[in-house]
Amino acid sequence: MAVCLCMLVTSNTQAQTTHVPDTGYLYDHSCNPQSFTTIDNDIIRDNVTGLMWQQATAPGSYNHQEALNYCADLSLGGFDDWRLPSFEELLTLVDADSYNPAIYWGFNTVASYYWSSTTDNMYSNLRMLVDFNGGGSNSYYTDYNYYVRAVRGQTYAPLGDFVINGDGTVTDRDTGLIWQQCNYGQTWNGSQVMGWPAALNWYDARDYI
């Protein structure tokens, strides 16, 4: 399978957080590795994002409005400010090294789709979901029934705090990672991207990086 890629390196120079360990081994760079703490039998805290999650999948399945209502009405662990997670928040639970379900073992999870609160950026009548069978995602009509896991805490929005460094790289200040500004095959002339992205197989992508 061909892939387009960006190159990344780890750096904490301009980072607001320091969750970016670097082992020094060429093919072993971990960005914000998952870390969870079980608060009680009902709640698990994500130590990277600070979010608190419902440990168990909500009973049954729900259309999107029912999912919103369920979370808003939920009282759990002494908290009543639960909400339906955003798409970005739900993605932070995906464990790419697991399958069926693709999530930390401490969660009671159905290996299926879970609703998020996020609207599809192309179709306003669809909402985004994350598939905890294999870790993929999709969007569906709001009257479909899917599973729900509630979250609480300050909204986690990892996309948006970027700094263009002027040397062909961009720093994500939320993670501390520095990203190649252009896709492989492209260049940045100071004001716009030049050229077309090229595809590489996984081995060539690894060697290029």
C-alpha positions, 0 to 999 in steps of 0.5 A, spaced: 500 500 500 502 506 498 502 512 503 503 519 503 507 522 509 510 527 513 516 527 517 516 528 524 522 529 530 521 530 537 522 536 541 520 539 547 524 546 546 517 550 544 512 545 548 507 547 553 507 540 555 513 535 556 509 528 554 514 526 548 519 521 550 525 520 545 528 513 546 534 515 541 532 509 537 531 511 530 525 507 529 522 508 536 519 515 537 513 515 542 509 521 542 504 522 548 504 514 550 497 512 553 497 512 560 490 511 564 488 511 572 482 507 574 479 512 579 474 507 581 470 502 578 466 507 574 471 512 571 478 512 568 482 518 568 487 519 561 493 522 564 495 525 558 489 529 556 486 530 563 479 527 561 475 523 565 471 517 562 466 513 563 469 506 564 463 502 561 459 502 555 453 506 556 447 500 556 444 499 549 445 503 543 442 510 541 441 515 536 445 521 536 440 525 540 439 520 545 446 519 546 447 527 547 441 526 552 444 520 556 451 523 557 447 530 559 443 526 564 448 522 567 450 522 574 457 518 575 462 518 581 459 524 584 459 528 577 454 530 573 457 534 568 458 528 563 458 530 556 458 526 549 466 526 547 468 530 541 471 526 535 478 528 537 477 526 544 474 519 542 480 518 538 485 519 543 482 512 546 484 508 540 490 503 541 493 502 535 496 495 538 490 492 540 484 489 536 477 487 537 476 492 541 482 497 539 482 500 546 486 500 553 484 493 556 481 497 562 475 500 559 469 495 558 468 496 550 463 493 545 468 493 538 463 497 534 462 504 533 461 510 538 458 516 537 462 523 538 459 530 538 462 532 532 459 534 525 462 531 519 466 537 516 462 536 509 455 534 510 452 537 516 447 532 517 452 527 519 456 526 525 463 523 526 464 516 530 470 512 532 470 504 530 473 501 536 473 494 533 479 496 529 480 503 530 477 507 524 472 512 523 466 514 519 460 518 519 453 517 519 446 519 519 443 522 526 437 517 526 442 511 526 443 507 533 450 506 535 454 506 542 456 511 547 461 513 552 461 519 556 467 524 558 468 530 563 473 535 563 476 541 559 474 540 552 481 537 549 482 540 542 489 538 540 488 541 533 490 548 533 496 550 536 501 550 531 507 555 530 510 555 523 518 555 524 520 558 517 525 553 516 520 548 513 517 545 519 511 546 524 511 546 531 505 543 535 506 546 541 500 542 545 505 535 544 512 538 543 512 535 536 516 538 530 513 536 523 515 537 516 511 542 513 510 539 506 508 532 504 514 528 501 515 530 494 513 538 496 517 544 498 515 550 501 517 557 498 516 561 504 509 563 502 506 557 499 507 549 497 510 547 491 509 541 487 505 535 488 505 530 494 508 523 492 507 516 495 512 511 498 511 504 501 512 503 508 519 501 508 521 507 503 517 511 508 521 509 514 528 509 510 526 516 508 524 519 515 
